[in-house]
């Protein structure tokens, strides 16, 4: 026969222990004192965001005394006066030109560039003036392609006015050397 083990007496419930506030934490280690930061450079020492050229439009274009110049279709009230001030010679006879300013704001005007090349001197420059920005009806790449088709290369861009840009085209050096 099996002997039964006596059951353990139920444990008496004890009162809960009172909560004790946590001991205060030890003060944090003192941080090393940071060196004061260098004062920022004054803004006047920084480069300006926009560089404004002090050259005149004729200086940028390269107009010099004695150059033969003609204007075709460019509507600019001051261009003729500026050419005169640069002592360029305004001509009506369209041959052997050093500077030719030509307005081109559509495909038809670009198609006429081929007829203008013979009017230039060997070292003459064709300045194609067209609208810029949202008002532009022809893109610079279209102007470049039209001139390139007639043996010209672009080698300079000048902001002609607040509303117009101008691209300079000249004959290739190899063609000038052969002539």
C-alpha positions as CSV (number, residue, x, y, z in Angstrom):
1,X,0.0,0.0,0.0
2,X,1.1,3.4,-0.7
3,X,1.6,5.9,1.9
4,X,0.2,9.3,1.1
5,X,2.3,12.3,1.7
6,X,0.9,15.1,3.7
7,X,0.0,18.2,1.7
8,X,2.0,21.3,2.4
9,X,0.2,23.9,4.4
10,X,-1.0,26.9,2.3
11,X,1.3,29.9,2.5
12,X,0.1,32.8,4.4
13,X,-0.4,36.0,2.4
14,X,2.0,38.7,3.3
15,X,1.4,42.4,3.1
16,X,3.0,44.0,0.1
17,X,6.3,45.8,0.7
18,X,6.0,49.6,0.7
19,X,7.6,51.3,-2.3
20,X,10.8,53.1,-1.6
21,X,11.9,56.0,-3.8
22,X,14.8,55.3,-6.0
23,X,18.1,56.6,-4.7
24,X,19.2,59.8,-6.5
25,X,21.6,59.2,-9.4
26,X,25.1,60.3,-9.0
27,X,25.8,63.6,-10.8
28,X,27.0,63.2,-14.4
29,X,30.6,63.6,-15.1
30,X,31.5,67.2,-16.0
31,X,31.9,67.6,-19.8
32,X,35.0,69.1,-21.1
33,X,34.6,72.7,-21.8
34,X,34.3,73.3,-25.6
35,X,36.5,75.8,-27.3
36,X,34.5,78.7,-28.6
37,X,33.8,78.5,-32.3
38,X,35.5,80.8,-34.7
39,X,33.4,83.7,-35.8
40,X,31.9,83.2,-39.3
41,X,33.6,85.1,-42.1
42,X,31.8,88.3,-43.0
43,X,29.7,88.0,-46.1
44,X,31.6,90.8,-47.8
45,X,34.6,88.5,-48.0
46,X,32.6,85.9,-50.0
47,X,32.5,86.1,-53.8
48,X,29.4,87.7,-55.2
49,X,26.8,85.3,-56.6
50,X,26.5,87.2,-59.9
51,X,29.5,88.5,-61.8
52,X,28.6,91.7,-63.7
53,X,30.9,92.6,-66.6
54,X,32.1,96.1,-66.8
55,X,32.9,95.8,-70.5
56,X,30.7,97.6,-73.0
57,X,28.6,95.6,-75.5
58,X,31.0,96.8,-78.3
59,X,34.0,95.6,-76.3
60,X,32.4,92.2,-75.9
61,X,31.5,92.0,-79.5
62,X,35.0,93.1,-80.5
63,X,34.1,96.2,-82.6
64,X,37.3,98.2,-83.3
65,X,38.1,101.4,-85.2
66,X,38.0,100.9,-89.0
67,X,35.9,97.8,-89.0
68,X,33.3,97.7,-91.7
69,X,29.9,96.9,-90.1
70,X,26.4,96.4,-91.3
71,X,23.1,95.7,-89.5
72,X,20.3,93.6,-91.1
73,X,16.9,93.5,-89.4
74,X,18.2,94.0,-85.8
75,X,15.8,96.4,-84.0
76,X,18.0,98.2,-81.5
77,X,18.0,101.9,-81.2
78,X,21.5,102.2,-79.7
79,X,23.4,99.7,-81.9
80,X,24.3,102.2,-84.6
81,X,25.4,104.8,-82.1
82,X,27.5,102.2,-80.2
83,X,29.2,101.2,-83.5
84,X,29.9,104.8,-84.3
85,X,31.4,105.3,-80.8
86,X,33.7,102.3,-81.4
87,X,34.7,104.0,-84.6
88,X,33.5,101.1,-86.7
89,X,32.5,102.2,-90.3
90,X,28.8,101.7,-91.0
91,X,28.3,100.6,-94.6
92,X,25.4,100.1,-96.9
93,X,27.5,98.2,-99.5
94,X,27.3,94.7,-98.3
95,X,30.7,93.2,-99.2
96,X,33.9,92.6,-97.4
97,X,32.2,93.1,-94.0
98,X,34.1,92.7,-90.7
99,X,30.9,92.7,-88.6
100,X,27.4,91.7,-89.8
101,X,24.6,91.8,-87.3
102,X,21.7,89.7,-88.5
103,X,18.3,89.2,-86.8
104,X,17.1,85.6,-87.1
105,X,13.9,84.6,-85.1
106,X,12.4,82.0,-87.5
107,X,13.4,79.1,-89.8
108,X,13.2,81.3,-92.9
109,X,15.7,83.8,-91.5
110,X,18.0,80.9,-90.6
111,X,17.7,79.6,-94.2
112,X,19.1,82.9,-95.4
113,X,22.4,82.5,-93.5
114,X,24.0,80.8,-96.5
115,X,23.5,84.0,-98.6
116,X,25.2,86.1,-96.0
117,X,28.5,84.2,-95.8
118,X,29.9,85.7,-99.1
119,X,29.3,89.2,-97.7
120,X,31.9,88.7,-95.0
121,X,35.6,89.4,-95.3
122,X,38.0,86.5,-94.8
123,X,38.1,87.2,-91.0
124,X,34.7,88.7,-90.8
125,X,32.1,87.7,-88.2
126,X,28.4,87.1,-88.5
127,X,26.5,88.0,-85.3
128,X,23.1,86.3,-85.3
129,X,20.8,88.1,-83.0
130,X,17.7,86.3,-81.7
131,X,15.2,86.4,-78.8
132,X,16.2,84.6,-75.6
133,X,14.2,83.0,-72.8
134,X,10.6,82.1,-73.1
135,X,10.2,84.5,-76.0
136,X,12.7,82.6,-78.1
137,X,11.2,81.1,-81.3
138,X,14.5,79.5,-82.4
139,X,16.9,77.6,-80.2
140,X,20.6,78.4,-80.1
141,X,21.3,74.8,-81.4
142,X,19.1,75.5,-84.4
143,X,21.1,78.7,-85.1
144,X,24.4,76.8,-84.7
145,X,23.2,74.0,-87.0
146,X,22.1,76.5,-89.7
147,X,25.5,78.3,-89.6
148,X,27.5,75.1,-89.5
149,X,25.7,73.9,-92.7
150,X,27.3,76.9,-94.5
151,X,30.9,76.3,-93.2
152,X,30.7,78.6,-90.2
153,X,31.7,77.9,-86.6
154,X,30.4,79.6,-83.5
155,X,33.0,81.0,-81.1
156,X,31.3,83.5,-78.9
157,X,28.0,84.3,-77.2
158,X,27.1,87.8,-76.0
159,X,24.0,88.9,-74.1
160,X,22.9,91.5,-76.8
161,X,20.2,93.0,-74.6
162,X,17.9,91.9,-71.8
163,X,15.6,90.3,-74.4
164,X,18.1,89.1,-77.1
165,X,21.2,87.0,-77.3
166,X,23.8,87.0,-80.1
167,X,26.1,84.2,-81.4
168,X,29.2,85.0,-83.4
169,X,30.1,82.8,-86.3
170,X,33.3,82.9,-88.4
171,X,34.8,80.8,-91.2
172,X,36.8,77.8,-90.1
173,X,40.6,78.6,-89.8
174,X,41.4,76.0,-92.4
175,X,39.2,77.7,-94.9
176,X,40.7,81.1,-94.2
177,X,44.2,79.7,-94.6
178,X,43.3,78.2,-98.0
179,X,41.9,81.5,-99.3
